[in-house]
Amino acid sequence: MQFNVAQLLREPIGASRDYDIDDDIALEEERHRLTGRVELVRTDRGILVQAELTTPAQYECSRCLAPVTGEVRLRLDEEYLPTSAPLTGLPVNEADEPEALLIDEGHTLDLAEAVRQAWLLAEPMKPLCHADCAGLCAVCGNNRNTDPCTCETIDPRWAALEPLRNALRDS
């Protein structure tokens, strides 16, 4: 997602452009469809990017390994700084800024890295098919959401109490 901001950099502070986004982007070796809205606002130093984007996502449940379909919502609030002055084309020294947040010499603002980072932060750490997913049985591997597991395992640390449990069950 690239935007030519040469004209916007020449405008007064507060000038803005709005864009509707419906675009494919490569995120972590997969293509994702991004939809949403991007607003570019001229600041005293550069361009403020504010975006609300969504993308469908496919995951694997972290408990039962079932496929999970969801939607990732991305929110961007980043300021991009020019590397060259918009009127003269002379280099601007902004050595303290990360490279991903710079507008190149051709006045092109590239959102790909900011979107990738926002996507990494927004995706769930442990996706679940539903909140009360029972997961897989550690002994037989059955999906405990669909098949009740009949495996009865006792933690070896509690094995010494098994005779007491049996005695209480019999009485």
N, C-alpha and C positions, 0 to 999 in steps of 0.2 A: 504494500500500500504506500504509494509514493504520491506526494503532492508538490507541485511547483508553487512556491510561495514568494517568488520574486516581486510580484505586484503588491502582495500583502505587506512585505517588508518595507515598501516605500510609503505605505499609508500611515495615518496617524495612530497613536496608541488607542486601543479599544476597537479598531476596525476588526471585523470578523468575517469568516466564511463558514458555511455549514455544508456538510456533505452527507448524503445517505450512502451507506456502505452495503454492498451485497457482492462479496468477493471471496475467492478461494485463496488460502494462504497455507504455506507449509509450516507445520508446527511439529517438532520432534519426529521427523521422517514420515509424517502423515499429512494429507491434505484435509483442511477443515474449511467449512463454509462460514464466513463471518458476515453477520448482518448487524445493522445498528446505525448510529449517528456519530459523526465526528465534527467537532467545532474547533476551528483554528482562530485564535484571538491574538492580535498584535500587542506585544508588551513593550516596555521600554528597552528590554534587552534582546528580545527575539519573538518567538511564537509559542503561545500556550496552547497545548493540545488537550482538549477534554473530549473523551469518547465513552460511549456506553455501547458495548458490543456483546453479542451472544453467538455461540457456536454449539451445534449438537455434538455430543461426545458419546463414545462407546467405551465401557469399562468392563472389568470383571469383578464380581463381588469378592471382597477380600475374605469372606467367611466360607461361602459355598461355591465359589467360582462360576456362578451363573452370569450370563451376560446382563449388563445393566446399561440402559439407554438414558441419557440425561442431557442437560444443557448447562454449559459453562457461561457465566456472565462475567464480562471483563469491564473494568472501569479504569480509564487512563486519565491522569492529571499530570502532564509532564511539560516542562518548558524546554524548547529546542532553541539553541543559539546558533547564529550564522557564523560561518568560518570566513566569509568575505563580506565587505560592506555592500549593501544593495545598490547604491548609486555609483560608487567609484570602482568596485571590484577589488579593492585593496584587501589584503588579509587582515582579519581581526584576531587578536591574540586572546584566546580563551583556553589556556593550557590546563586549567583546573577542572574542566568539565569532562565527564565521561564521553568517549567517542560515539556511543550510541545515541546521544542526545544532541548531535550537531547537525546543522543544515549544511549540505555540501556546497562546493564552490559554484555549482550550477543552480543554487537556490532550490534544491530538491530536498524535501523533508520526507524521510523514510520511517514509517511506523513499525516496520517488521520486527525489529529487536524489542521495542517496548511492548508490542502485542505478545511476542513470545514469552517475555518475562512475566507479564500479567497473567498469561494463560497458565504458566507453571505455578504461580501463586494461587490461582483460582481453582485449579482442579482439585478434587477431593483426595486426601491422603489415603483414606481407606474407604473406597466406595462400597455401599451396601445395596443389595437388591431391595430390602425393606428393613426398617429399624429393628425389628425383632427377629432377624435372621438367625437361625440356630446353627448354621454352618455344617461342616462335615464331621463325621465321627472320626476320632483320632485312631480308632482300632480297625474298623472295617471299611471306612471311607464312604459310607452311605451319606447321602444328603439328608440331614435330619429335618429339613423343611418338608420333604415329600415322603420319606420313608422313616417311620419310627425305628430307632436303633435299639436292638435288644442286647447289645454288648454291655457287659457289666464289668468294669475294670475298677480295681481298687488301687489307690495310690499306695505304693510300698511303705510309705511313712505311716500310713494308718492301718496297715495289715495286722498289726498286733491287736487291734481292737475288733477284728473280725469275729473272734469267738464270742465276745460280749454282744455284738450285734445279733449273731445267730441265736444266742441264748435269750435275748429279749424278744426276738421275733417268734421263738418257739413257745414262750410263756404267755 
